Amino acid sequence: MSDTAMKEKMEKLELFMQEHKNQPGALIPILHEAQELLGYIPEEVQKRISEVLNIPPAEIYGVATFYSRFTLNPRGQYTINVCLGTACYVKDAKGIIERLEKELNVKSGGTTEDGKFTLEATRCLGCCGLAPVMMINDDVYGKLVPDDIPDILKKY
């Protein structure tokens, strides 16, 4: 993100915080806005939210790490979520993750060096009949085998 784009997004966030800072429960909406604008919630943004809301930084961090919707690290253009729910797990979801890690050269929970993919394991995607399942952004891929992974990644 360019410096100009970052500055504009921070100005929007600042305006949002000023509009909501006196409302009860303002922290969650402000974290959502930061996540939406920036794609993640960096430490310097957490500190600024702390100052505006007069909440200890540890509390901001605690809320941001408690909810899976929030992330403290930059995310890739495409987020790959691999289901590790029971149905997927018994049908070799672990093999799917291992193949993704190998193809992308990134561990689960990480983002590729080029910023294209973020790989995450998730508890359940609600597609048990298609096990094992993964999602890339909003696209669902089911009944996977590890050898499916290279061709799927080529689409992105």
QUICORSUL-V761173 format. One record per residue. N is the residue number from 1. RES is the residue in one small letter. BURIAL is b if it has 24 or more other ideal C-beta (glycine too) atoms within 12 Angstrom, else e. D_CENTER is the distance of its C-alpha to the mean C-alpha in whole Angstrom. Layout:
# QUICORSUL-V761173
N | RES | BURIAL | D_CENTER
N | RES | BURIAL | D_CENTER
This chain:
# QUICORSUL-V761173
1 | m | e | 17
2 | s | e | 21
3 | d | e | 22
4 | t | e | 24
5 | a | e | 20
6 | m | e | 19
7 | k | e | 22
8 | e | e | 22
9 | k | b | 19
10 | m | b | 20
11 | e | e | 23
12 | k | e | 21
13 | l | b | 19
14 | e | e | 22
15 | l | e | 24
16 | f | b | 22
17 | m | b | 22
18 | q | e | 26
19 | e | e | 26
20 | h | b | 24
21 | k | b | 25
22 | n | e | 28
23 | q | e | 27
24 | p | e | 26
25 | g | e | 23
26 | a | b | 21
27 | l | b | 19
28 | i | b | 16
29 | p | e | 17
30 | i | b | 17
31 | l | b | 13
32 | h | b | 12
33 | e | b | 14
34 | a | b | 13
35 | q | b | 9
36 | e | e | 11
37 | l | b | 13
38 | l | b | 12
39 | g | b | 8
40 | y | b | 8
41 | i | b | 10
42 | p | b | 13
43 | e | e | 16
44 | e | e | 18
45 | v | b | 17
46 | q | b | 17
47 | k | e | 20
48 | r | b | 21
49 | i | b | 20
50 | s | b | 22
51 | e | e | 25
52 | v | b | 25
53 | l | b | 24
54 | n | e | 27
55 | i | b | 24
56 | p | e | 24
57 | p | e | 21
58 | a | e | 21
59 | e | e | 20
60 | i | b | 17
61 | y | b | 16
62 | g | e | 16
63 | v | b | 15
64 | a | b | 12
65 | t | e | 11
66 | f | e | 13
67 | y | e | 11
68 | s | e | 8
69 | r | e | 7
70 | f | b | 7
71 | t | b | 5
72 | l | b | 9
73 | n | e | 8
74 | p | b | 8
75 | r | b | 6
76 | g | b | 8
77 | q | e | 10
78 | y | b | 10
79 | t | b | 7
80 | i | b | 9
81 | n | b | 9
82 | v | b | 13
83 | c | b | 15
84 | l | b | 16
85 | g | b | 18
86 | t | e | 22
87 | a | e | 23
88 | c | b | 21
89 | y | e | 21
90 | v | e | 25
91 | k | b | 25
92 | d | b | 23
93 | a | b | 19
94 | k | e | 20
95 | g | b | 22
96 | i | b | 19
97 | i | b | 16
98 | e | e | 19
99 | r | b | 20
100 | l | b | 17
101 | e | b | 17
102 | k | e | 20
103 | e | b | 20
104 | l | b | 17
105 | n | e | 18
106 | v | b | 15
107 | k | e | 14
108 | s | b | 12
109 | g | e | 9
110 | g | b | 10
111 | t | b | 10
112 | t | b | 13
113 | e | e | 16
114 | d | e | 16
115 | g | e | 13
116 | k | e | 13
117 | f | b | 11
118 | t | b | 8
119 | l | b | 9
120 | e | b | 8
121 | a | b | 11
122 | t | b | 11
123 | r | e | 14
124 | c | e | 15
125 | l | b | 15
126 | g | e | 18
127 | c | b | 20
128 | c | e | 22
129 | g | e | 25
130 | l | e | 23
131 | a | b | 22
132 | p | b | 21
133 | v | b | 18
134 | m | b | 15
135 | m | b | 13
136 | i | b | 12
137 | n | e | 10
138 | d | e | 13
139 | d | e | 15
140 | v | e | 17
141 | y | b | 19
142 | g | b | 21
143 | k | e | 24
144 | l | b | 22
145 | v | e | 24
146 | p | b | 23
147 | d | e | 25
148 | d | e | 24
149 | i | b | 21
150 | p | e | 22
151 | d | e | 23
152 | i | b | 20
153 | l | b | 18
154 | k | e | 21
155 | k | e | 21
156 | y | b | 18
